[in-house]
Amino acid sequence: MKATIEALTPDATEIKPLERRVDTVLKVEPSDGDGFLVAVEAQTARSPDKGLSRSYYVAHLHAKYGMPVLLAAVCKNRATATWAAGPFECRVRTWTTQSTRPFVLGPDNVPEITDESLVARQPALATFSAIVHSESANAPAILELLAHGMRSFDKATAKYWCEWLEVGLENTPVRDIWRELEKMVATYFPGRGTLFEETYLEGKAEGKVEGKAESQVELILRVLEKRGIPITPDARERITSCTDLDTLTRWFDRSLTVATAQELFSEE
Protein backbone atom coordinates (compact mmCIF):
# COMPACT_ATOMS: atom_id res chain seq x y z
CA MET A 1 0.00 0.00 0.00
CA LYS A 2 1.26 3.49 -0.89
CA ALA A 3 0.28 6.63 0.97
CA THR A 4 1.03 10.35 0.72
CA ILE A 5 1.97 11.88 4.08
CA GLU A 6 1.84 15.62 4.72
CA ALA A 7 3.14 17.25 7.92
CA LEU A 8 0.58 19.56 9.58
CA THR A 9 1.06 21.99 12.43
CA PRO A 10 0.89 20.31 15.86
CA ASP A 11 -0.59 23.49 17.36
CA ALA A 12 -4.21 22.72 18.37
CA THR A 13 -4.97 26.34 19.28
CA GLU A 14 -7.99 27.80 17.48
CA ILE A 15 -6.91 30.58 15.11
CA LYS A 16 -10.34 32.26 15.11
CA PRO A 17 -13.30 32.12 17.49
CA LEU A 18 -15.73 29.31 16.70
CA GLU A 19 -19.35 29.30 17.84
CA ARG A 20 -19.89 25.97 19.55
CA ARG A 21 -22.59 26.12 22.16
CA VAL A 22 -24.81 23.63 23.95
CA ASP A 23 -28.09 24.79 25.45
CA THR A 24 -26.92 24.49 29.05
CA VAL A 25 -24.15 23.02 31.18
CA LEU A 26 -24.81 21.90 34.74
CA LYS A 27 -22.29 20.92 37.41
CA VAL A 28 -23.49 18.04 39.59
CA GLU A 29 -21.93 17.29 42.97
CA PRO A 30 -23.55 14.13 44.43
CA SER A 31 -23.39 13.56 48.17
CA ASP A 32 -22.18 10.00 47.66
CA GLY A 33 -19.82 10.17 44.70
CA ASP A 34 -17.61 12.22 42.40
CA GLY A 35 -18.93 15.29 40.61
CA PHE A 36 -19.62 15.51 36.91
CA LEU A 37 -20.96 17.87 34.24
CA VAL A 38 -24.21 17.52 32.30
CA ALA A 39 -24.27 19.21 28.89
CA VAL A 40 -27.84 19.38 27.62
CA GLU A 41 -28.86 20.00 24.01
CA ALA A 42 -32.30 20.04 22.39
CA GLN A 43 -32.17 18.10 19.10
CA THR A 44 -35.10 18.47 16.69
CA ALA A 45 -33.74 16.64 13.64
CA ARG A 46 -30.71 14.86 12.24
CA SER A 47 -27.73 17.14 11.61
CA PRO A 48 -24.70 16.02 9.60
CA ASP A 49 -22.29 18.18 11.62
CA LYS A 50 -23.47 17.14 15.07
CA GLY A 51 -21.03 14.25 15.34
CA LEU A 52 -18.06 16.61 15.17
CA SER A 53 -19.57 19.32 17.36
CA ARG A 54 -20.70 16.89 20.06
CA SER A 55 -17.26 15.34 20.31
CA TYR A 56 -15.86 18.86 20.64
CA TYR A 57 -18.35 19.78 23.41
CA VAL A 58 -17.34 16.79 25.50
CA ALA A 59 -13.59 17.10 24.94
CA HIS A 60 -13.60 20.84 25.62
CA LEU A 61 -15.64 20.65 28.82
CA HIS A 62 -13.65 17.66 30.07
CA ALA A 63 -10.34 19.44 29.47
CA LYS A 64 -11.53 22.77 30.91
CA TYR A 65 -13.05 21.49 34.15
CA GLY A 66 -11.27 18.17 34.60
CA MET A 67 -14.59 16.43 35.24
CA PRO A 68 -16.40 13.64 33.37
CA VAL A 69 -19.16 14.85 31.06
CA LEU A 70 -22.62 13.43 30.41
CA LEU A 71 -23.96 14.75 27.10
CA ALA A 72 -27.77 14.63 27.05
CA ALA A 73 -29.80 15.06 23.85
CA VAL A 74 -33.47 15.99 24.21
CA CYS A 75 -35.43 14.77 21.16
CA LYS A 76 -39.05 15.31 20.08
CA ASN A 77 -39.53 12.17 17.97
CA ARG A 78 -38.33 8.57 17.86
CA ALA A 79 -36.44 8.83 14.58
CA THR A 80 -34.31 11.71 15.84
CA ALA A 81 -33.81 10.01 19.21
CA THR A 82 -32.54 6.83 17.53
CA TRP A 83 -30.05 8.80 15.45
CA ALA A 84 -28.97 11.07 18.33
CA ALA A 85 -27.86 8.09 20.43
CA GLY A 86 -24.85 7.68 18.14
CA PRO A 87 -22.18 6.58 18.56
CA PHE A 88 -20.39 9.47 16.82
CA GLU A 89 -16.90 8.18 16.13
CA CYS A 90 -13.50 9.43 15.05
CA ARG A 91 -12.21 6.28 13.38
CA VAL A 92 -9.20 5.24 11.32
CA ARG A 93 -10.23 2.01 9.65
CA THR A 94 -10.84 -0.49 12.44
CA TRP A 95 -9.44 1.68 15.23
CA THR A 96 -11.75 4.10 17.06
CA THR A 97 -9.83 7.05 18.53
CA GLN A 98 -12.86 8.74 20.03
CA SER A 99 -16.47 7.69 20.47
CA THR A 100 -19.25 9.99 21.71
CA ARG A 101 -22.45 8.40 23.00
CA PRO A 102 -25.08 10.93 24.12
CA PHE A 103 -27.68 10.01 26.71
CA VAL A 104 -30.94 10.46 24.82
CA LEU A 105 -34.20 11.71 26.30
CA GLY A 106 -37.02 10.91 23.89
CA PRO A 107 -40.66 9.80 23.67
CA ASP A 108 -39.75 6.20 24.54
CA ASN A 109 -38.02 6.89 27.87
CA VAL A 110 -39.52 10.19 29.11
CA PRO A 111 -43.16 10.04 30.29
CA GLU A 112 -45.66 12.83 29.75
CA ILE A 113 -46.06 14.98 32.85
CA THR A 114 -49.59 14.72 34.26
CA ASP A 115 -48.91 15.55 37.92
CA GLU A 116 -48.32 19.21 38.83
CA SER A 117 -46.50 18.26 42.03
CA LEU A 118 -43.80 16.54 39.93
CA VAL A 119 -42.94 19.90 38.37
CA ALA A 120 -41.94 21.29 41.76
CA ARG A 121 -40.00 18.16 42.69
CA GLN A 122 -38.20 17.62 39.38
CA PRO A 123 -38.20 20.80 37.26
CA ALA A 124 -35.56 19.51 34.84
CA LEU A 125 -37.48 16.33 34.08
CA ALA A 126 -40.73 18.27 33.70
CA THR A 127 -39.11 20.72 31.28
CA PHE A 128 -37.48 17.96 29.25
CA SER A 129 -40.80 16.13 29.11
CA ALA A 130 -42.55 19.21 27.73
CA ILE A 131 -39.94 19.46 24.97
CA VAL A 132 -39.94 15.75 24.19
CA HIS A 133 -43.73 15.64 23.87
CA SER A 134 -44.17 19.05 22.22
CA GLU A 135 -45.43 17.38 19.03
CA SER A 136 -48.07 15.27 20.80
CA ALA A 137 -51.77 16.11 21.05
CA ASN A 138 -51.35 16.62 24.79
CA ALA A 139 -48.66 19.29 24.43
CA PRO A 140 -50.87 22.32 25.26
CA ALA A 141 -52.16 20.66 28.44
CA ILE A 142 -48.61 19.70 29.47
CA LEU A 143 -47.41 23.28 29.03
CA GLU A 144 -50.29 24.71 31.05
CA LEU A 145 -49.63 22.23 33.86
CA LEU A 146 -45.93 23.12 33.75
CA ALA A 147 -46.68 26.84 33.96
CA HIS A 148 -48.85 26.29 37.03
CA GLY A 149 -46.21 24.12 38.66
CA MET A 150 -43.49 26.71 38.12
CA ARG A 151 -45.34 29.14 40.38
CA SER A 152 -43.80 27.30 43.33
CA PHE A 153 -40.22 28.01 42.13
CA ASP A 154 -38.09 30.86 43.36
CA LYS A 155 -37.85 33.67 40.82
CA ALA A 156 -34.44 32.80 39.40
CA THR A 157 -35.26 29.11 38.95
CA ALA A 158 -38.58 29.88 37.26
CA LYS A 159 -36.95 32.32 34.86
CA TYR A 160 -34.26 29.84 33.97
CA TRP A 161 -36.53 26.90 33.15
CA CYS A 162 -39.11 29.08 31.39
CA GLU A 163 -36.52 30.29 28.92
CA TRP A 164 -34.85 26.90 28.60
CA LEU A 165 -38.21 25.49 27.57
CA GLU A 166 -38.86 28.23 25.03
CA VAL A 167 -35.48 27.63 23.40
CA GLY A 168 -36.12 23.88 23.32
CA LEU A 169 -39.55 24.28 21.69
CA GLU A 170 -37.92 26.17 18.80
CA ASN A 171 -40.36 26.50 15.88
CA THR A 172 -43.04 24.08 17.09
CA PRO A 173 -46.66 25.35 17.03
CA VAL A 174 -46.91 25.13 20.83
CA ARG A 175 -44.06 27.61 21.27
CA ASP A 176 -46.58 30.43 20.81
CA ILE A 177 -48.74 28.88 23.52
CA TRP A 178 -45.78 28.84 25.87
CA ARG A 179 -44.94 32.47 25.07
CA GLU A 180 -48.43 33.40 26.22
CA LEU A 181 -47.77 31.63 29.52
CA GLU A 182 -44.51 33.42 30.23
CA LYS A 183 -44.93 36.26 32.70
CA MET A 184 -41.41 37.00 33.83
CA VAL A 185 -38.56 38.92 32.26
CA ALA A 186 -34.93 37.74 32.17
CA THR A 187 -32.22 36.91 29.65
CA TYR A 188 -30.58 33.50 30.04
CA PHE A 189 -30.11 32.69 26.35
CA PRO A 190 -28.79 35.82 24.55
CA GLY A 191 -29.20 35.74 20.79
CA ARG A 192 -31.85 33.00 20.82
CA GLY A 193 -34.88 35.29 20.24
CA THR A 194 -36.89 34.32 23.30
CA LEU A 195 -39.76 36.40 24.69
CA PHE A 196 -37.63 37.37 27.69
CA GLU A 197 -34.85 38.63 25.45
CA GLU A 198 -37.23 40.60 23.20
CA THR A 199 -38.64 42.34 26.26
CA TYR A 200 -35.13 43.07 27.49
CA LEU A 201 -34.06 44.55 24.15
CA GLU A 202 -37.20 46.67 23.90
CA GLY A 203 -36.45 48.12 27.30
CA LYS A 204 -32.85 48.80 26.32
CA ALA A 205 -33.96 50.52 23.09
CA GLU A 206 -36.26 52.79 25.09
CA GLY A 207 -33.35 53.79 27.31
CA LYS A 208 -34.50 51.87 30.37
CA VAL A 209 -31.05 50.57 31.07
CA GLU A 210 -30.55 51.39 34.71
CA GLY A 211 -33.10 48.88 35.96
CA LYS A 212 -31.83 46.31 33.47
CA ALA A 213 -28.29 46.72 34.76
CA GLU A 214 -29.48 46.13 38.31
CA SER A 215 -31.37 43.03 37.14
CA GLN A 216 -28.29 41.70 35.35
CA VAL A 217 -26.18 42.23 38.47
CA GLU A 218 -28.75 40.32 40.52
CA LEU A 219 -28.88 37.48 37.98
CA ILE A 220 -25.08 37.14 37.86
CA LEU A 221 -24.87 36.90 41.63
CA ARG A 222 -27.80 34.46 41.83
CA VAL A 223 -26.36 32.18 39.15
CA LEU A 224 -22.97 32.07 40.89
CA GLU A 225 -24.64 31.35 44.23
CA LYS A 226 -26.89 28.65 42.76
CA ARG A 227 -23.87 26.98 41.17
CA GLY A 228 -21.97 27.09 44.46
CA ILE A 229 -19.26 29.45 43.15
CA PRO A 230 -17.71 31.49 46.02
CA ILE A 231 -17.92 35.26 45.46
CA THR A 232 -15.04 37.19 46.98
CA PRO A 233 -15.69 40.71 48.34
CA ASP A 234 -13.61 42.20 45.51
CA ALA A 235 -15.56 40.26 42.86
CA ARG A 236 -18.89 41.23 44.41
CA GLU A 237 -17.89 44.90 44.50
CA ARG A 238 -16.78 44.81 40.87
CA ILE A 239 -20.05 43.19 39.76
CA THR A 240 -22.39 45.40 41.77
CA SER A 241 -20.61 48.62 40.80
CA CYS A 242 -20.77 47.92 37.05
CA THR A 243 -23.48 49.75 35.06
CA ASP A 244 -22.42 48.86 31.51
CA LEU A 245 -25.01 46.46 30.04
CA ASP A 246 -22.66 44.96 27.45
CA THR A 247 -20.11 44.13 30.14
CA LEU A 248 -22.77 42.73 32.45
CA THR A 249 -24.19 40.61 29.65
CA ARG A 250 -20.72 39.20 28.94
CA TRP A 251 -20.22 38.45 32.63
CA PHE A 252 -23.63 36.82 32.81
CA ASP A 253 -22.82 34.52 29.88
CA ARG A 254 -19.60 33.49 31.63
CA SER A 255 -21.35 32.99 34.98
CA LEU A 256 -23.08 29.91 33.55
CA THR A 257 -19.80 28.04 33.07
CA VAL A 258 -16.94 29.62 35.06
CA ALA A 259 -15.24 27.67 37.82
CA THR A 260 -14.38 30.77 39.89
CA ALA A 261 -15.88 34.26 40.14
CA GLN A 262 -12.56 35.76 39.03
CA GLU A 263 -12.92 34.06 35.63
CA LEU A 264 -15.78 36.47 34.88
CA PHE A 265 -13.22 39.21 34.35
CA SER A 266 -10.68 37.27 32.26
CA GLU A 267 -9.02 39.12 29.37
CA GLU A 268 -10.25 42.48 30.65
VEXLOPA-397085 format. One line per field, with one value per residue (C-alpha): residue in one letter; chain; x, y, z. Coordinates in Angstrom, 3 decimals, padded with zeros to 6 digits. Example, Ala and Ser with C-alpha at 12.3 -4.5 7.8 and 13.67 -1.06 7.14 Angstrom:
BEGIN
res = [A|S]
chain = [A|A]
c1 = [012.300|013.670]
c2 = [-004.500|-001.060]
c3 = [007.800|007.140]
END
This chain:
BEGIN
res = [M|K|A|T|I|E|A|L|T|P|D|A|T|E|I|K|P|L|E|R|R|V|D|T|V|L|K|V|E|P|S|D|G|D|G|F|L|V|A|V|E|A|Q|T|A|R|S|P|D|K|G|L|S|R|S|Y|Y|V|A|H|L|H|A|K|Y|G|M|P|V|L|L|A|A|V|C|K|N|R|A|T|A|T|W|A|A|G|P|F|E|C|R|V|R|T|W|T|T|Q|S|T|R|P|F|V|L|G|P|D|N|V|P|E|I|T|D|E|S|L|V|A|R|Q|P|A|L|A|T|F|S|A|I|V|H|S|E|S|A|N|A|P|A|I|L|E|L|L|A|H|G|M|R|S|F|D|K|A|T|A|K|Y|W|C|E|W|L|E|V|G|L|E|N|T|P|V|R|D|I|W|R|E|L|E|K|M|V|A|T|Y|F|P|G|R|G|T|L|F|E|E|T|Y|L|E|G|K|A|E|G|K|V|E|G|K|A|E|S|Q|V|E|L|I|L|R|V|L|E|K|R|G|I|P|I|T|P|D|A|R|E|R|I|T|S|C|T|D|L|D|T|L|T|R|W|F|D|R|S|L|T|V|A|T|A|Q|E|L|F|S|E|E]
chain = [A|A|A|A|A|A|A|A|A|A|A|A|A|A|A|A|A|A|A|A|A|A|A|A|A|A|A|A|A|A|A|A|A|A|A|A|A|A|A|A|A|A|A|A|A|A|A|A|A|A|A|A|A|A|A|A|A|A|A|A|A|A|A|A|A|A|A|A|A|A|A|A|A|A|A|A|A|A|A|A|A|A|A|A|A|A|A|A|A|A|A|A|A|A|A|A|A|A|A|A|A|A|A|A|A|A|A|A|A|A|A|A|A|A|A|A|A|A|A|A|A|A|A|A|A|A|A|A|A|A|A|A|A|A|A|A|A|A|A|A|A|A|A|A|A|A|A|A|A|A|A|A|A|A|A|A|A|A|A|A|A|A|A|A|A|A|A|A|A|A|A|A|A|A|A|A|A|A|A|A|A|A|A|A|A|A|A|A|A|A|A|A|A|A|A|A|A|A|A|A|A|A|A|A|A|A|A|A|A|A|A|A|A|A|A|A|A|A|A|A|A|A|A|A|A|A|A|A|A|A|A|A|A|A|A|A|A|A|A|A|A|A|A|A|A|A|A|A|A|A|A|A|A|A|A|A|A|A|A|A|A|A|A|A|A|A|A|A]
c1 = [000.000|001.255|000.275|001.032|001.972|001.844|003.139|000.577|001.063|000.895|-000.586|-004.206|-004.967|-007.990|-006.914|-010.341|-013.300|-015.725|-019.353|-019.893|-022.590|-024.806|-028.092|-026.917|-024.145|-024.810|-022.291|-023.494|-021.931|-023.548|-023.391|-022.176|-019.824|-017.610|-018.935|-019.617|-020.961|-024.205|-024.269|-027.838|-028.862|-032.298|-032.174|-035.101|-033.743|-030.714|-027.735|-024.698|-022.294|-023.465|-021.034|-018.063|-019.567|-020.699|-017.259|-015.862|-018.349|-017.344|-013.595|-013.597|-015.643|-013.650|-010.337|-011.534|-013.054|-011.270|-014.589|-016.403|-019.161|-022.622|-023.963|-027.774|-029.799|-033.472|-035.433|-039.047|-039.528|-038.332|-036.435|-034.309|-033.813|-032.542|-030.050|-028.970|-027.857|-024.853|-022.184|-020.392|-016.904|-013.504|-012.208|-009.204|-010.227|-010.845|-009.442|-011.746|-009.831|-012.861|-016.475|-019.252|-022.449|-025.085|-027.682|-030.937|-034.198|-037.020|-040.658|-039.751|-038.019|-039.520|-043.160|-045.663|-046.061|-049.591|-048.909|-048.316|-046.497|-043.801|-042.942|-041.942|-039.996|-038.196|-038.200|-035.560|-037.477|-040.726|-039.111|-037.479|-040.802|-042.554|-039.941|-039.936|-043.729|-044.167|-045.427|-048.065|-051.767|-051.348|-048.658|-050.869|-052.160|-048.615|-047.411|-050.286|-049.632|-045.930|-046.679|-048.853|-046.206|-043.488|-045.336|-043.796|-040.220|-038.088|-037.853|-034.441|-035.265|-038.581|-036.953|-034.256|-036.534|-039.115|-036.521|-034.850|-038.212|-038.857|-035.481|-036.123|-039.545|-037.922|-040.360|-043.040|-046.659|-046.909|-044.060|-046.580|-048.737|-045.783|-044.936|-048.427|-047.772|-044.506|-044.933|-041.407|-038.561|-034.935|-032.221|-030.582|-030.110|-028.786|-029.196|-031.849|-034.878|-036.894|-039.762|-037.634|-034.854|-037.232|-038.640|-035.127|-034.055|-037.201|-036.450|-032.850|-033.959|-036.256|-033.354|-034.501|-031.045|-030.551|-033.105|-031.831|-028.288|-029.481|-031.368|-028.294|-026.181|-028.753|-028.879|-025.077|-024.875|-027.797|-026.357|-022.973|-024.636|-026.890|-023.866|-021.969|-019.259|-017.709|-017.917|-015.037|-015.687|-013.610|-015.556|-018.895|-017.888|-016.783|-020.047|-022.394|-020.613|-020.771|-023.485|-022.419|-025.006|-022.664|-020.105|-022.769|-024.187|-020.721|-020.217|-023.633|-022.823|-019.600|-021.351|-023.084|-019.796|-016.938|-015.244|-014.383|-015.879|-012.562|-012.922|-015.779|-013.222|-010.683|-009.015|-010.250]
c2 = [000.000|003.490|006.635|010.345|011.881|015.623|017.251|019.560|021.990|020.314|023.493|022.719|026.344|027.798|030.584|032.263|032.124|029.309|029.299|025.965|026.116|023.627|024.785|024.486|023.025|021.897|020.925|018.041|017.289|014.130|013.562|009.998|010.167|012.216|015.287|015.506|017.871|017.524|019.212|019.380|020.004|020.044|018.103|018.471|016.640|014.857|017.143|016.018|018.182|017.145|014.251|016.607|019.322|016.888|015.344|018.857|019.776|016.791|017.100|020.843|020.651|017.665|019.442|022.771|021.486|018.169|016.434|013.641|014.849|013.428|014.747|014.628|015.059|015.992|014.765|015.306|012.169|008.567|008.834|011.705|010.008|006.825|008.796|011.070|008.091|007.676|006.584|009.472|008.184|009.426|006.280|005.245|002.010|-000.494|001.681|004.104|007.048|008.742|007.691|009.988|008.402|010.932|010.010|010.461|011.715|010.914|009.798|006.197|006.892|010.188|010.039|012.825|014.980|014.725|015.553|019.211|018.256|016.541|019.901|021.288|018.164|017.617|020.804|019.511|016.329|018.268|020.725|017.962|016.131|019.206|019.464|015.745|015.637|019.047|017.384|015.273|016.113|016.623|019.289|022.324|020.656|019.700|023.280|024.706|022.234|023.116|026.844|026.287|024.123|026.714|029.138|027.295|028.011|030.861|033.666|032.804|029.107|029.876|032.321|029.837|026.896|029.082|030.291|026.897|025.485|028.227|027.632|023.880|024.283|026.172|026.504|024.078|025.350|025.132|027.605|030.432|028.883|028.842|032.466|033.395|031.627|033.422|036.258|037.002|038.920|037.741|036.914|033.498|032.690|035.820|035.736|033.003|035.292|034.323|036.398|037.366|038.629|040.597|042.338|043.069|044.547|046.670|048.124|048.804|050.521|052.793|053.789|051.870|050.566|051.393|048.881|046.315|046.725|046.127|043.028|041.702|042.226|040.322|037.482|037.139|036.899|034.460|032.177|032.065|031.350|028.646|026.979|027.087|029.445|031.494|035.262|037.191|040.710|042.198|040.262|041.233|044.897|044.808|043.187|045.402|048.624|047.924|049.748|048.862|046.464|044.956|044.132|042.728|040.609|039.202|038.454|036.816|034.516|033.495|032.988|029.913|028.038|029.624|027.669|030.774|034.261|035.760|034.059|036.470|039.212|037.273|039.116|042.477]
c3 = [000.000|-000.892|000.974|000.723|004.084|004.724|007.922|009.581|012.425|015.859|017.365|018.368|019.281|017.479|015.115|015.111|017.485|016.697|017.841|019.550|022.165|023.948|025.449|029.045|031.180|034.740|037.406|039.588|042.974|044.427|048.171|047.659|044.705|042.400|040.613|036.905|034.241|032.303|028.893|027.615|024.013|022.391|019.100|016.694|013.637|012.239|011.607|009.601|011.620|015.070|015.340|015.173|017.365|020.059|020.309|020.642|023.408|025.503|024.945|025.621|028.821|030.074|029.468|030.905|034.146|034.604|035.244|033.366|031.059|030.407|027.097|027.050|023.851|024.208|021.160|020.076|017.974|017.863|014.575|015.842|019.209|017.533|015.452|018.334|020.430|018.137|018.561|016.821|016.130|015.050|013.377|011.325|009.645|012.436|015.235|017.056|018.534|020.033|020.474|021.712|023.000|024.116|026.710|024.821|026.301|023.886|023.669|024.540|027.868|029.112|030.289|029.747|032.851|034.259|037.922|038.825|042.026|039.929|038.365|041.756|042.691|039.376|037.262|034.840|034.082|033.699|031.276|029.247|029.108|027.730|024.968|024.189|023.871|022.217|019.031|020.803|021.048|024.794|024.428|025.262|028.438|029.468|029.031|031.050|033.855|033.750|033.963|037.031|038.663|038.123|040.385|043.329|042.134|043.361|040.822|039.398|038.951|037.262|034.860|033.970|033.149|031.391|028.924|028.597|027.566|025.029|023.403|023.324|021.695|018.799|015.875|017.087|017.034|020.830|021.268|020.807|023.516|025.873|025.073|026.221|029.517|030.226|032.702|033.828|032.259|032.171|029.652|030.036|026.348|024.547|020.790|020.818|020.236|023.305|024.687|027.687|025.446|023.205|026.262|027.490|024.151|023.904|027.303|026.318|023.090|025.085|027.315|030.375|031.070|034.713|035.957|033.467|034.762|038.308|037.136|035.353|038.471|040.524|037.982|037.859|041.635|041.827|039.149|040.891|044.232|042.755|041.168|044.458|043.154|046.016|045.461|046.982|048.339|045.507|042.859|044.409|044.499|040.869|039.760|041.775|040.798|037.049|035.058|031.513|030.042|027.454|030.142|032.453|029.647|028.944|032.632|032.813|029.881|031.631|034.983|033.552|033.072|035.059|037.823|039.892|040.137|039.028|035.628|034.879|034.347|032.264|029.369|030.650]
END
